[in-house]
Amino acid sequence: MTDFSVEATRFQTPDASTLQAGRVVIAVAGGEITAVAPADSAAAVELRAQSPDHIDLGPDTVLIPGLIDLHIHAPQWQQLGTALDLPVQDWLQTYTFPLEARFTDTTMARVVYRDLVASLLAHGTTTAVYFASVHEPATVVLAETCAAAGQRAFVGRVAMDHPEATPDWYRDADAATGVLASARSIDAVRAIDAGRGLVEPIITPRFLPACTDELLSGLGELAETTGTLVQTHCSESDWHHAHALERFGTTDTSALDRFGLLRNRTVLAHGNHITDADIALIADRGAVIGHCPVSNAYFANAVLPVPDLLAAGARVGLGTDIGAGVRPGVLQQCHEAVTMSRLRRDGVHAGLSSTERGAPTAAIDTTTAFWMATAGGAEALDLALGVLEPGYRFDAVAIDLDHRHGVIRRHTDLDDDERLFEKVVRLAQTSDIERVWVDGRTVHHR
């Protein structure tokens, strides 16, 4: 039984080099896409006739798959757009830990998280991978907020206990405390959305400098026994990468693997300083790099080699890294991923010759970036999302090409599908986003 059908011009990227564009009719039942047909076909006529609710988005609106954000610090929402003047290790101590420590107040957490989730849905973020804070009750509040709003989410209580890298007023008392709190959080989050399964827990050691060996080992064992996904930061900056080499005598990636934390679908935020051997190990384990191009420009001291990762078969998606990432929308990260790759290709030191200062094969294009934000991110998490095809869940975003307050302009004598696609990716704002669906349900309507 069809619940509804949608008729629209569909833009999607089933792989990193292919753009598909065209007007289609999509039938949805129980949140799943059951059929897709070209709008001018006999099959489309039948789909329209069978649908109790047919939504024709018209010629001025395009439909894209829901956007997937692999790296968000939920308690840093209030910090977005500020406090970007220090190296990451000082930034944490000066700005971020004091802010996150406030989330012992669940009333404040509820207010902040409602605004965060609603804002991200308005930006088209249908799937979000969240770092919460160390607080179990506030982590539950975040998961409840996602479930109530209808956002697909992975929510992780942050575990951190190292006395040399974390303040005594914001950390787990010890490794055993951190593991037990994480285990309770897994159960609590799973209980919230057990019926639909949109919201899931994720084990979250903040990063190696913030965790003792005992905590890392305990969380690795917890991941193995519970089958829960893992997320953490990996080789983000010179300082972070050097920490692992000095402390463990190996890279961040290899150390995470030793502790049982480099697993299928482990989300590794940043990864800018990973080596070729790290890339091979990440690909072998089925882990995921969450590329955060804007925050990397402030904190990473390098640009992620996306083409190298893709060539090695490693999974890659995009993240906003709220609040270090400045902008909350994943489409903006697509544009910035292309921009940063161009900078890496050409180099930035004009004092060197053009043959010395760049990496000739480093650039990616808009299609690849959009794939990372949709089908690539979905593949990375093993979710039936990212394309609008039969058998996939209907997570989708309708974008108005002709909104009076938007900046997208169509020039019919110039703009073919490829040009319109680039305009959508580079220019679309919340004012242009007309409607957002998650699992077939409307979760935002302008």
C-alpha positions as CSV (number, residue, x, y, z in Angstrom):
1,M,0.0,0.0,0.0
2,T,1.5,3.3,-1.0
3,D,1.4,6.0,1.7
4,F,2.2,8.8,-0.7
5,S,4.1,9.7,-3.9
6,V,6.4,12.6,-4.7
7,E,7.0,14.1,-8.1
8,A,10.1,16.2,-8.5
9,T,13.3,16.8,-10.3
10,R,15.7,14.5,-8.5
11,F,19.4,15.1,-8.0
12,Q,21.5,12.3,-6.6
13,T,25.0,10.8,-6.8
14,P,25.0,7.0,-6.6
15,D,28.8,7.0,-6.7
16,A,31.6,9.6,-6.3
17,S,31.8,10.4,-10.0
18,T,28.2,10.2,-11.2
19,L,25.4,12.8,-11.1
20,Q,21.9,11.6,-11.9
21,A,19.3,14.3,-12.7
22,G,15.8,14.0,-14.0
23,R,12.1,14.4,-13.2
24,V,10.7,11.3,-11.4
25,V,7.7,10.0,-9.4
26,I,8.7,8.3,-6.2
27,A,6.3,6.0,-4.3
28,V,6.8,5.6,-0.5
29,A,5.2,3.1,1.9
30,G,6.1,2.7,5.5
31,G,9.0,5.0,5.1
32,E,10.6,2.9,2.3
33,I,10.8,3.8,-1.3
34,T,8.8,1.2,-3.2
35,A,9.0,2.4,-6.8
36,V,10.6,5.2,-8.9
37,A,9.6,6.0,-12.5
38,P,10.5,8.7,-15.0
39,A,7.7,11.4,-14.7
40,D,6.8,11.0,-18.4
41,S,6.4,7.2,-18.3
42,A,3.4,5.0,-18.2
43,A,4.7,3.6,-14.9
44,A,4.5,7.1,-13.4
45,V,0.9,7.5,-14.5
46,E,0.1,4.3,-12.5
47,L,2.1,5.4,-9.5
48,R,0.1,8.7,-9.4
49,A,-3.2,6.8,-9.7
50,Q,-2.3,4.4,-6.9
51,S,-1.2,7.0,-4.4
52,P,-3.7,8.3,-1.9
53,D,-1.5,11.4,-1.5
54,H,0.4,12.7,-4.5
55,I,2.8,15.6,-3.9
56,D,3.9,17.4,-7.0
57,L,6.8,19.7,-6.1
58,G,6.5,21.5,-9.5
59,P,9.2,22.7,-11.8
60,D,10.7,25.2,-9.3
61,T,11.8,22.6,-6.7
62,V,14.4,19.9,-6.7
63,L,14.6,16.8,-4.5
64,I,17.9,15.5,-3.0
65,P,18.6,12.7,-0.6
66,G,18.8,13.6,3.1
67,L,22.2,15.0,4.2
68,I,24.4,13.0,6.6
69,D,26.6,14.8,9.1
70,L,29.2,12.4,10.6
71,H,30.6,14.7,13.3
72,I,28.7,17.1,15.6
73,H,29.5,18.2,19.1
74,A,26.0,18.9,20.4
75,P,27.0,20.8,23.6
76,Q,29.1,23.2,21.5
77,W,26.0,24.6,19.7
78,Q,26.1,27.8,21.7
79,Q,29.8,28.3,20.7
80,L,29.2,28.1,17.0
81,G,30.9,30.9,15.1
82,T,33.1,32.0,18.0
83,A,36.3,31.0,19.9
84,L,38.5,30.0,17.0
85,D,41.6,31.8,17.9
86,L,43.6,29.1,19.7
87,P,45.2,25.8,18.8
88,V,42.9,22.8,19.5
89,Q,44.6,21.8,22.7
90,D,44.2,25.3,24.2
91,W,40.8,25.8,22.7
92,L,39.5,22.8,24.6
93,Q,40.8,24.0,27.9
94,T,39.9,27.6,27.5
95,Y,36.5,27.5,25.8
96,T,35.1,24.1,25.2
97,F,35.5,22.1,28.4
98,P,33.9,24.9,30.5
99,L,31.0,25.1,28.1
100,E,30.4,21.4,28.0
101,A,30.6,21.1,31.8
102,R,27.5,23.2,32.0
103,F,25.4,20.4,30.7
104,T,25.0,18.9,34.1
105,D,21.9,21.1,33.9
106,T,19.4,19.0,32.1
107,T,16.9,21.9,31.8
108,M,19.5,23.9,29.9
109,A,20.4,20.9,27.8
110,R,16.8,20.4,26.7
111,V,16.5,24.0,25.6
112,V,19.9,23.9,23.7
113,Y,19.3,20.5,22.1
114,R,15.8,21.4,20.9
115,D,17.2,24.4,19.1
116,L,20.1,22.4,17.7
117,V,18.1,19.6,16.3
118,A,15.4,21.8,14.8
119,S,18.1,24.0,13.2
120,L,19.9,21.0,11.7
121,L,16.7,19.6,10.3
122,A,16.0,23.0,8.7
123,H,19.4,22.7,7.1
124,G,18.5,19.3,5.6
125,T,20.5,17.2,8.1
126,T,18.4,14.1,8.3
127,T,21.1,11.9,9.9
128,A,23.5,13.2,12.6
129,V,26.3,11.6,14.5
130,Y,26.6,13.4,17.9
131,F,29.2,13.7,20.6
132,A,27.2,14.6,23.7
133,S,29.0,15.6,27.0
134,V,30.2,13.3,29.8
135,H,26.8,13.6,31.5
136,E,24.5,10.6,31.3
137,P,21.2,12.6,31.9
138,A,22.0,15.2,29.3
139,T,23.0,12.5,26.8
140,V,19.5,11.0,27.3
141,V,18.0,14.4,26.7
142,L,19.8,14.7,23.4
143,A,18.6,11.2,22.3
144,E,15.0,12.0,23.4
145,T,15.2,15.3,21.5
146,C,16.3,13.6,18.3
147,A,13.6,10.9,18.6
148,A,10.9,13.5,19.3
149,A,11.9,15.6,16.3
150,G,12.2,12.6,14.0
151,Q,15.9,13.0,13.2
152,R,18.0,9.9,12.5
153,A,20.8,10.0,14.9
154,F,23.7,8.3,16.7
155,V,24.2,9.7,20.2
156,G,27.3,9.1,22.3
157,R,28.1,10.0,25.9
158,V,31.7,11.3,25.8
159,A,34.2,9.2,27.8
160,M,37.4,10.9,29.1
161,D,39.4,10.4,32.2
162,H,43.1,11.3,31.6
163,P,44.2,13.7,34.4
164,E,46.9,15.3,32.3
165,A,44.6,16.3,29.4
166,T,41.2,17.0,31.1
167,P,40.2,19.2,34.1
168,D,39.2,17.5,37.4
169,W,35.9,19.3,37.1
170,Y,35.0,17.8,33.8
171,R,36.0,14.1,33.3
172,D,35.1,10.6,34.4
173,A,36.5,9.9,37.9
174,D,38.4,6.9,36.6
175,A,38.4,4.3,33.8
176,A,35.9,1.9,35.5
177,T,33.5,4.8,36.0
178,G,33.7,5.9,32.4
179,V,33.1,2.4,31.1
180,L,30.1,1.8,33.4
181,A,28.6,5.2,32.5
182,S,29.0,4.5,28.8
183,A,27.4,1.0,29.2
184,R,24.4,2.6,31.0
185,S,24.1,5.2,28.3
186,I,24.0,2.6,25.6
187,D,21.0,0.9,27.3
188,A,19.3,4.2,28.0
189,V,19.6,5.5,24.4
190,R,18.4,2.1,22.9
191,A,15.3,2.2,25.1
192,I,14.2,5.7,23.9
193,D,13.5,4.8,20.3
194,A,13.2,1.0,20.4
195,G,10.1,1.0,18.2
196,R,11.5,2.9,15.2
197,G,15.2,2.5,15.6
198,L,16.0,6.0,14.3
199,V,18.2,6.9,17.3
200,E,21.0,4.6,18.3
201,P,23.9,4.8,20.8
202,I,27.5,5.2,19.9
203,I,30.6,4.6,22.1
204,T,32.6,7.8,22.3
205,P,36.1,8.0,23.7
206,R,36.8,11.7,23.1
207,F,40.3,11.1,21.7
208,L,43.5,9.4,22.8
209,P,45.0,12.3,24.8
210,A,41.8,12.5,26.9
211,C,41.7,8.8,27.8
212,T,43.8,6.5,29.9
213,D,44.8,3.1,28.5
214,E,42.4,1.4,30.9
215,L,39.5,3.5,29.6
216,L,40.4,2.8,26.0
217,S,40.7,-0.9,26.6
218,G,37.4,-1.0,28.5
219,L,35.5,0.8,25.8
220,G,37.0,-1.5,23.2
221,E,35.7,-4.5,25.1
222,L,32.3,-2.7,25.5
223,A,32.1,-2.2,21.8
224,E,32.8,-5.9,21.2
225,T,30.3,-7.2,23.7
226,T,27.4,-4.8,22.8
227,G,28.0,-4.5,19.1
228,T,27.7,-0.7,19.4
229,L,29.3,1.7,17.0
230,V,32.4,3.8,18.0
231,Q,33.3,7.4,17.2
232,T,36.4,9.4,18.2
233,H,38.9,11.9,16.8
234,C,41.9,10.7,14.9
235,S,45.2,12.4,14.0
236,E,43.4,15.8,13.8
237,S,46.4,18.1,14.2
238,D,50.2,18.1,14.5
239,W,49.8,18.0,18.3
240,H,47.3,15.2,18.3
241,H,49.2,13.1,15.8
242,A,52.5,13.6,17.7
243,H,50.8,12.6,21.0
244,A,50.1,9.1,19.8
245,L,53.6,8.7,18.4
246,E,55.2,9.8,21.7
247,R,52.8,7.9,24.0
248,F,52.3,4.7,22.1
249,G,55.2,4.6,19.6
250,T,52.7,4.3,16.8
251,T,50.1,6.4,15.0
252,D,46.7,7.3,16.4
253,T,45.0,4.8,13.9
254,S,47.2,1.9,14.9
255,A,46.8,2.7,18.7
256,L,43.0,2.7,18.3
257,D,43.2,-0.7,16.6
258,R,45.2,-2.1,19.5
259,F,42.5,-1.1,21.9
260,G,39.7,-2.7,19.8
261,L,38.3,0.6,18.8
262,L,39.0,0.6,15.1
263,R,36.0,-1.4,14.0
264,N,33.5,-1.7,11.1
265,R,31.8,1.7,10.9
266,T,34.0,3.4,13.5
267,V,33.8,7.1,12.7
268,L,37.2,8.8,12.8
269,A,36.8,12.6,12.8
270,H,39.3,14.5,10.8
271,G,42.2,12.1,10.1
272,N,44.3,14.8,8.4
273,H,47.6,13.4,9.4
274,I,47.0,9.7,8.8
275,T,49.7,7.8,6.9
276,D,49.4,5.5,3.9
277,A,49.6,2.6,6.3
278,D,46.8,4.1,8.4
279,I,44.6,4.5,5.3
280,A,45.1,0.8,4.4
281,L,44.3,-0.2,8.0
282,I,41.2,2.0,8.0
283,A,40.0,0.5,4.8
284,D,40.7,-3.0,6.0
285,R,38.7,-2.5,9.2
286,G,35.8,-0.8,7.4
287,A,36.2,2.3,9.5
288,V,35.1,5.8,8.3
289,I,36.8,9.2,8.0
290,G,34.5,12.1,8.9
291,H,36.0,14.9,6.8
292,C,35.4,18.3,8.4
293,P,36.9,20.8,5.9
294,V,36.0,24.0,7.7
295,S,37.2,23.1,11.2
296,N,40.3,21.5,9.7
297,A,41.2,24.9,8.3
298,Y,41.4,26.2,11.8
299,F,42.8,23.3,13.8
300,A,44.2,20.5,11.6
301,N,47.4,22.0,10.2
302,A,46.8,20.1,7.0
303,V,44.2,19.2,4.3
304,L,42.7,15.7,4.2
305,P,43.9,13.7,1.1
306,V,40.4,12.7,0.1
307,P,41.4,11.2,-3.3
308,D,44.0,9.0,-1.6
309,L,41.4,7.6,0.8
310,L,38.9,6.9,-2.0
311,A,41.6,5.3,-4.1
312,A,42.5,3.0,-1.2
313,G,38.8,1.9,-0.7
314,A,38.5,3.8,2.6
315,R,35.0,5.1,3.6
316,V,34.7,8.9,3.7
317,G,31.8,11.2,4.6
318,L,31.4,14.8,5.7
319,G,31.0,16.4,9.1
320,T,30.3,20.0,10.2
321,D,32.2,19.6,13.5
322,I,29.9,21.9,15.3
323,G,31.0,24.1,17.1
324,A,34.5,24.3,15.6
325,G,33.2,24.1,12.0
326,V,31.5,27.5,12.0
327,R,28.6,26.5,9.7
328,P,25.8,24.0,10.6
329,G,24.8,22.9,7.1
330,V,26.3,19.9,5.3
331,L,25.8,21.5,1.8
332,Q,28.2,24.2,2.9
333,Q,30.7,21.5,3.9
334,C,30.4,20.1,0.3
335,H,31.5,23.5,-1.1
336,E,34.3,23.8,1.5
337,A,35.6,20.3,0.8
338,V,36.0,21.2,-2.8
339,T,37.7,24.5,-1.9
340,M,40.2,22.9,0.5
341,S,41.0,20.2,-2.0
342,R,41.8,22.9,-4.6
343,L,44.1,24.6,-2.1
344,R,45.9,21.3,-1.4
345,R,46.2,20.7,-5.2
346,D,47.7,24.1,-6.0
347,G,49.5,24.8,-2.7
348,V,49.5,28.0,-0.8
349,H,53.1,29.2,-0.5
350,A,53.7,31.6,-3.4
351,G,57.4,31.7,-2.6
352,L,57.7,28.1,-3.9
353,S,57.5,27.2,-7.6
354,S,54.2,25.8,-8.8
355,T,55.8,22.4,-9.2
356,E,56.9,22.3,-5.5
357,R,54.0,23.7,-3.6
358,G,51.0,21.5,-4.4
359,A,49.7,18.0,-4.8
360,P,48.5,17.6,-8.4
361,T,45.9,14.9,-7.9
362,A,44.4,16.3,-4.7
363,A,41.3,18.1,-6.0
364,I,37.8,16.7,-5.8
365,D,34.7,18.1,-7.6
366,T,31.1,19.0,-6.5
367,T,29.8,15.5,-7.4
368,T,32.3,13.8,-5.2
369,A,31.6,16.1,-2.3
370,F,27.9,15.7,-2.6
371,W,28.3,11.9,-2.7
372,M,30.3,12.1,0.5
373,A,27.4,14.0,2.1
374,T,24.7,11.5,0.9
375,A,25.4,8.1,-0.5
376,G,29.0,8.0,0.7
377,G,28.1,8.8,4.2
378,A,25.2,6.3,4.1
379,E,27.6,3.5,2.8
380,A,30.0,4.4,5.5
381,L,27.4,3.8,8.2
382,D,25.8,0.8,6.4
383,L,22.5,2.6,6.1
384,A,19.9,2.2,3.3
385,L,20.1,5.9,2.6
386,G,21.8,8.4,0.3
387,V,19.9,7.7,-2.9
388,L,16.2,7.9,-3.8
389,E,15.7,4.4,-5.1
390,P,13.5,1.4,-4.4
391,G,14.5,-0.4,-1.2
392,Y,16.0,2.7,0.4
393,R,14.4,4.7,3.2
394,F,12.8,8.0,2.2
395,D,15.1,10.6,3.7
396,A,14.9,13.6,1.4
397,V,15.1,17.4,1.1
398,A,13.1,19.6,-1.2
399,I,14.9,22.8,-2.3
400,D,13.1,25.7,-3.8
401,L,15.0,27.2,-6.8
402,D,12.9,30.3,-6.9
403,H,12.5,31.5,-3.3
404,R,12.3,35.3,-3.1
405,H,14.7,35.4,-0.2
406,G,17.2,32.9,-1.6
407,V,20.3,33.4,-3.8
408,I,19.8,30.7,-6.3
409,R,19.0,32.1,-9.7
410,R,18.1,30.1,-12.8
411,H,19.1,31.3,-16.3
412,T,17.2,29.1,-18.7
413,D,19.5,29.8,-21.6
414,L,22.5,28.7,-19.6
415,D,21.5,26.4,-16.8
416,D,21.4,22.7,-17.6
417,D,21.0,20.1,-14.8
418,E,24.7,20.1,-14.0
419,R,24.8,23.8,-13.5
420,L,21.6,23.8,-11.4
421,F,23.1,21.0,-9.3
422,E,26.2,23.0,-8.6
423,K,24.1,26.0,-7.6
424,V,22.0,23.9,-5.2
425,V,25.1,22.5,-3.5
426,R,27.0,25.8,-3.3
427,L,24.2,28.3,-2.7
428,A,21.2,26.7,-1.0
429,Q,20.4,28.1,2.4
430,T,17.7,27.3,5.0
431,S,15.4,29.8,3.3
432,D,15.5,27.6,0.1
433,I,14.8,24.4,2.0
434,E,11.0,23.9,1.6
435,R,10.5,20.5,3.2
436,V,12.5,17.7,4.9
437,W,11.5,14.1,5.3
438,V,13.0,11.4,7.5
439,D,11.8,7.8,7.1
440,G,8.9,9.1,5.1
441,R,7.7,11.6,7.7
442,T,7.8,15.4,7.3
443,V,10.2,16.7,10.0
444,H,10.5,20.3,8.7
445,H,8.2,22.3,6.5
446,R,9.0,25.9,5.7
